[in-house]
Each structure stands twice: as structure tokens, then as C-alpha cells.
């Protein structure tokens, strides 16, 4: 690891600044080790007791937090954003990490779920042990993940969920600062501040983010939002709702999209598009605190009722200008990219196996997941680079040692002409089991994380080889 000054993790973590330089070195070593054995346990990736013990000490160190671990990655995300053009979509979503523990006190809980009935017929409730993560992923409008711009971890030892609040009080009367929903506002503010160009940012969220306070926070920060709405708010002068106004709007155009039915077979849907700019009012109990806003609502509803899948019906609300069918379709396509943050979370759980860790406390687990976030982003980034920038130079994503190893390890296909970035990323995928046949689709995340693990391990061996021979 020390033999290659331009290792990707050195560049990615350059912005990290722990008070003790030994912590900086340990983080780089952990990222290198875990990257070479994706999804494996800490003892396996560390190989010996000394390194394993050092890893455990790092994750349990009170001077180490997820913010410290991700600081360099956040700065790299900003740097990548600066050199891109056009709007930057900041995708927001929450995911849960569940763990099997006899005592949940050291970690916390995520939720309680029904688990059937006992012999007497009484309902049983099972408490899920774990942590929650609300992440904000910056992507281009072509879907290239630039990196995380904000992350928040928490458990429910301190917070009560919305469902618990509803049993005692109307949640709309509870200040946003006292609800878990505040995470949406905090991440919008943190991501906007980090990226440094509020006018370029468009914050994208699902129905859980349909929060009036978020709209106001975005306006105050000078940034934009595109949210799937589920609340039928008061509109105009307050004597009718958004739905009332949208029912009066004529269809502005049609849009055909490709979808898949319940069996995974390709299908086509024809969407009727409506849009209207209107005056939206805050909840009645908060009208003294928040102003009315002029926003645009876009509705895309599928013609007819499909027999083998759920009918498509999207309702989006945004502060972005929408003056034509083309503008409306553009916003629909931007919102459709929201699923990419779910792919990122899948890589965390399936590739890094974040839920299989045996670490005992929430602090240690969040520090570990923060490291996994960096590894998961790189896998996702390289997978999408192969599709969005195939003709780029390979040095954009790979080091000289990695390129040399791939040239020695994976033979070129007969039809290979130029050694572009795509050429080498396909070689990595082939290490992970990708066949690279003529009609195969581009490699996905699974073969990329398998291939990258093998490549990192082999490149490390190639770097250490001369030293071993010298001894």
C-alpha cells in the first residue's frame, strides 16, 4: 500500500484530517484492506491479530466519528461536482441496518414489528435492533454518482417515529425540530453548503420528503427541489386544494416510457402529462411561521389500467420552472434517477455486507458503515463511468499499477482497438465473472465489486512483490 503514492484511496481521503496522523494512516490502510476483500469480516481482511486489533481500536476510538471518516470523501465529491456541467441532482433516502443481538441497548432499535401471536392468541411484537442512515448522493443528470454530500446516522433510543407520534398528537402540530423528519432539512442544508453552488443543486426525494418545511429551507438556501408529493395541500386563497386545481388542467402531452411487468418482461406505458404553477399554502397550524410558496405541480398518469403490473401515477412538486411538455418530461426523468440511491444502499448491504458485522456498539457500527460508504460509492461510480464516459482515459479511475496488472492478467478481446476507460473497466468486470459477449449488457455492480476486490488484492501483491524479492 505504501509503495503506490497515487492509490485511489490516497486521493479520495486527502481531505481527512484526524488530530492524530496515525488515525489518518489507519483509515487508509483499512480502506485498502476492505476494498481488497469486499464483504469479508474484519479478521479476514486484516489477516493477523495485530492489524485486527488496530482496526477494532480505530472503530471504537472516541476521537473517530463517521463525519471524520467521510470528510475527505465529501471534499472529493465537491471537487468532482466542480468539474461537471449542468444541474447536480442530490438524491435523498433513508435505509436501515438490522443486526441480531441478544441485548439491543448498546446499538439501539429501528422499529417494532408484529411477529404473529403466542399460544394464548396475544399479539407478539419483535423489536428490531439496528441503526438508520439518511444519505444524500450527488449525481449528474446522466446518472453518474459523484459521491455523498451528506450522511446522518441515528437510532431510536432518543427519537420516536411518526407512527408513535400519531397515537398521541397530530404530527402536523409538532415542530419539525422535534421530529425525525428534521434529517431531511439538515441534509439539504449540509449538501447545499458542501457543494457550494446552490443554484445548480436539485434535491430529489420520495413521498417521505414531502415536507413543507423542506420547501422553505430550500428556498432560504437558494437551492431547488423535486419531490414526489402525497399531501393534498391548500392552494390559491385557501378555499380549495392542489388536487382541485390539477383536476381542471387539460392534458399537455403524452410521454411513452419502457417499463417491466410483474414477471420482469418489457412493457410500454403511455403517460398523460399535466402541469401547473400555483400558490401553495403551509399547514393551517403553521401559517404564521411559514409563507405561501409559488410552486409547480407535475402529474403523470398512465392511460388505461395494465393487467400485469401496478398503474403508474406520479405527482411531483418543484420550485423549478416548467413551461412546456419538454420541461415536464425532463423533470420526470430526473426524478426517475432517484432509484440510484437505492442501488447505492444495496451495494452497502449486498456487496459490503454491512448488516453482517459483529461490532457491538452503534458508534463502532456507524464508523464501519462510513468506511463501507466510500467503497460502495467507488463501485457504483466505476460501474456508471463505463456507461457515461466509456472513451475517457483509464487514469480517470485507475492507477498505473492497476492498469499494468489488468494488461498482464486479462487478455484483450480480439475486437479491442483503443485502450479506453471502458476497455479496462470491462476487464475488471471479467475478473468478477462478466463474460463480455457481444450481446451482453454493460457490466453491473455485482461483477464490478467482485472484480475490484480481486484487482485490489492482486495490485497490492504486485506492489509488494519487489520488496519481497529484495529480501
N, C-alpha and C positions, 0 to 999 in steps of 0.2 A: 504493500500500500504506500509506504513511504518513498518508493522508488519512482513513482509517477506523479510529478508535480501538478499535472493538468487533469487529474482524475475528476470525473464529473461531480463527485460529492464535494471536492475542494471548492469548485466554482459555485456549486449550489449553496453551500453553507458558509460562504465567505463573509456574509453579514452577521453571523453568530458572534456574540461577544460575551462569553461567560466571564465572571470575575477571576476565575482560576483557569489558566491556559490548559491545564491538564484535563479539564472538562471539555474544552474545545477538541482536543486530540481524541479523547474517548468517544465523543459523539461521532467524529469522522470514522473512527475505527468500527463503531457499531453499525453505522450506515453501510460501510463496505462489507462487513461480515454478514449482515442480514440480507443485503442485496444479493449475496452470492449463494444464499440458501433460503429463498423465499418460502415462508410458511413453516419453517422448521423451528424447533424450540431453542431457547437461549443457550442451553448447554451444548446443543449440537452445532450451532453456528459459531460458538466461541471455542469449541474443541478441547479446551483444558480448564482446570479448576481456577487457575489464576485469572484468566480472561472472563470466565463466567462470573466469578465473584466480583470482578471490577464492573461488569455490566449490571449486576444486581445493585451494587453500591451507587452506580450512576442513576438508575431509575428511582432509587429511594432517597437520593440526596435532597435535602430540603432547599438547597440552593439551585436546584434544577426544576424548571416548570415547562409545561408544553409551550408556553409563549417563548421561552428561551430557545427551545429546540427548533421552533418554527421560524424564529426571527430571520435567519438567513434565507430560508425559502421564501418568506414574504417579500424580502427585498429583491430576490431574483424574479419573483412574479411581477413586481413593479417594473424591473428592468426589461423583461420580455414584453410587457404591455407598451412601454415607451416606444419600442422599435416596430410596433404594429400600426396599421392604419385602420380607420373606421371605428365604429362603436365596439365597446367591450361589454359583453354580457356577463353579469355576475349572478351565477346560479346559486340559489339558497335552498337548503333542505336539512332535515334532521334525521338522524339514524340512531339506532340503539345497539349497544354491545351487551349481550347477555352472558353471564358466567354461572357455572354450577359451584355453589359454595354452601356449606352447612350453615354458616353464620354470615348474613349479608351486611352486618354492621360496619365492617371495615371498608366495604365498597359502596353500599347504598342500594337503592331499588330504582327500577324504571317504571314498573306498573304492577297492578294486581289483576289476575285473570281468573275466570271461572275454570275449575278443573273437575267438573262433574259433581256427583253427590255421594255422601257416605252411605253406610248401610241403613241409617235411620232416615234417609231421604233428605238430609240437610245439605244445602249447597256448600261446596268446598271452594276456597279461594287460595290460589297459589301466587305467592309474591315472587316476582322476577328480579333477580339480583343483577346489577349491571350499571353502566354509565350511558349517558346520552351525549351525542356530539352534533352541534349545529355548525355546518360548514358552508363556506361561500367560495365557489370555484369560478375564477375568471376564465372565460373562453372567448375566442373570436367568433364572428358571425358565420364562419365556415365550420365551427365546432372544434377548433384546436384548443386544448386546455393549456392555458398559460400558467396556471398554478393557483394555489389557495391564497385568498386575500384576507380571510378572517376565519377563526375557529373558536367555538366556545364549548367547553365540557361542563357537565354538571350531573348530579344525581338528585333523587327526590327525597333526600333526608330533610332538606330545607324547604323545597317548593311543594306546593300542591298543584296537581294538574287541573285543567279547566273542568273536567267532569266532576272532580271533587268540589270545586267552587260552585258549580251549578246547583248542587244539593243544598247549599246554604244561602246563596245570594245570587242576584242577577249579575253575571260576569261583566256585562257592559258598564256596570256602575263601579267596578273595581278599577282603580288607576292602573295604567299599563305598567308602571314601575313595580307593582306588586304581583305581577303575573309572569309566568314563564314566557309569554309572548314578547317580553322585552328583548329576548335574544334576537328577534328579527330586526328590531331597531338598532341594537348595538352592533350587529354585524354589518348592516347597511352603512352605518356611520364609520365603522372601522375600515371596511373595504374601500369606501369612497375616499377616506383620508389617505389610506395607503397608496392607492393608485394615482392620486394627485391630479386627476383631470375629471372633475365631477360631470362635466357636460358630455363626456364620452361614455360614461357608465350607464348601463340599463340593468336594473336589479330585477331578476326574474324569480317568481315564486309561485307555488301551487296555492290551492284554496286555503291552506292553513295560514298563509301570509296575507290574507285579505283583511287587513287591519287599517283602520282609518288613521291611526297614529303613525303608521309607517308611511302613508302617503304624505302626511305633513312633515315628517322627519326628512323624507327625500327632497321635498320642496325647499325646506330650510337649508339643506346641504347643497342645493343647486344641482342635484342629480336626477335621474329618471327611473321609472319603474314600469314593469309589465307583469301584471298579476292576474291569475285566474280567479275570478270573483265568484263568491257564493252567497253574498249578503245583498238582499234587495233593499238598498238604502233609499232614504227620502231624496227627492230630486226637485229641481226648479225652486218654487216658493215653499215647498214642503207639503203641498196638498196632494202629491202623487209620488210614485216611486220610479226607480230606474226602469223596472220591467214595464211599467205603464208607458213610458216614453219609447222604449225599444219596440213595443208591440205596434206602434204607429209608424215605424220606419219601414220603408219599402226595401226589398232585396236589392242590393247594389251590384251584385255579380255572383258568379259561380266559381268554384275552385275544385279541381279534381286532385285527389291525393291517393297514393298507394298505401294500403293497409294490409293486415293479415287477419284472417278469421280465427275462431277459437281452436282450430286444428293446425294453425300455422301456415295455411295456404294463402297465397297472394290474392288480394281483392282490391276493388276500387270503390272509393266513396266520392260522391258529389256533394260539396258543401255550399249552402246558401249563405252569403255574407251580408251582414248588416253592420253599420257603424254610425255613431252619432256623438257629437260633442255636447255635453250637458253639464249643468250645475249640480254638484253632489254635496249633500249636507252631512255633517257629522251626526253620530247618535244623539238622540234628544237630550240625554243626561250630560253630554259633553259639548253642547253647542256654545257654551260660554267660554270654553277653554280652547276650542279648535275652530278655524274658519271654514267656510264653504270653499270648495275647490272646483275649478273647471277642468273636467276630465273627459276622456273619450272611452266609450264602451264599444267593444267589437264582439259581435255574436256570429259564430259559425255553426250552423246546424245542418246535419245530413238530410238530404232528401230521401223520403221513404223510410222504411224500417227494415234493416237487414235481418235475415233469419238465423245467421250463424255467428253473430257477434253483437256486441253492445253498440247501440247507436251513438254516433259521435255528436257531441254538443259542447262546444267551448264558449265560455263567456269571459272575455278579458277586459281589464280596466287599466288604463295607462294615461300618463300625462304627455306622451309623445304625440306629435301631430299626425293625424290620419285624414288625408283629404281625397283619397282615391282607393279603388279596389286594389291597386298595386300596393299601396301603403298598408292596407289591411292584411293582405296576404304576407307581406314581409314580416309584420308583427306576429302573425300566426306561425310562421316558420321559425322566428326567433324563439317563441315560446316552446315550440316542438323540441328545441335543443335542451330543454330543462332535464330531460331524461339522462343526460350525460353525467349529471352529478350522482344519479342513482348508479350508473356504471362505475363511477369512482368509488362509491361506497361498497359496491360488490367486489371490486378488486381488493379493498381493505379486508373484507371478510373471507373471500374465497381464495385470493392469492396470498395475502399475508397471514391469513387465518388468525385475525386479531381476537376472535372470541375463544380461541383455544389456549390462551395464555393462563399460567397458574400463578401469576403475581397476585399478591394478597390484598393490596390496598388500592383505592381509587387513584391516589397520586401516582403510584408506580404504573398502573394501567394506562392512565392518560399520557404519561411520558412515553410509554411504549407505543401507543397508538399514534402519537405525534411523529415518531420516527417512521412508522408504517405509512403515514400520510405522504411523506417525502418519497418513499419508494413507490407507492401506488401512483402518485402523480407522474413519476418518470415513465412508468409502464404505459399509462394512458397516453401521455404526451407522445411517446415514440410510436405507439400504435396509430395515432391520428396523424402524426407527421408523415407516415408512409402514404397517407391518402391526400393530405393537403399540400405537402411540399415535397413530392417524390423526386424532383430534379435538383434539390438543394445539394450542397456539398456535404459529404458524410461527416466532416468535422463539426457540423452544426450540433450533432448529438453524440458523437463517438470520439473517443480519444485515439491517439496514434497507435497505442498498444492494442486497443480493441479492434481497430481496422486491420492491423497486421495479423492478429490472431484469427480473425474471420477469413482473411485471404488464405491462410495456411490450413485452416480447419474445414472450411466449407468450399467445395469446388464450385466454380462458376457454371451456370447453366449455359448450354451451347448458344442460346439466343442472346446472352448477355453482351451488351455493347459498351455502354458507359457505366462507370462505377459511381453511380449517384447514391444519395442517401437511401433511396428506396431499395437499391441493389443490396446494400448492407443490412438494412432492417429486415429484408426478406431472408437474408442469411441467418439472422438472429432467430427469426421465426422458425426456420428449418431446424435449428438446434432444439427448438421446443416441440418439434413434431409436425410442423407445417410441411405439406407435400409440394407446394409451389407448382401445381399442374397448371396447364394453360388456361383452363376454365375455372380454376379455384378463385373464390372471392379474396379480397385482401386479408392478410392475417389479422386475427383478433387478439384481444387482451390475454387470453389464456395461453396461447402458444408464445406470445411475447414475454410473459413473465417466466415461463419455463425456460425459454431461450436466453433471456437476460441473466437468470440465475446461473446457468451453465457458463455463459460468456464471462460473467464477473469472476467466477471461480477459476476458470482457465486463464483469464488475463492476469489474475493475481499470481497464479503459478508461473506464468511467463515472466512477470516482473521479478519474482523472487529467484527464478532459475539461475541467472548468472551469479547471484550471491551464493547459492548453494554449491554451484560448481567450483566457485573460487575457494570454498572451504574444503 
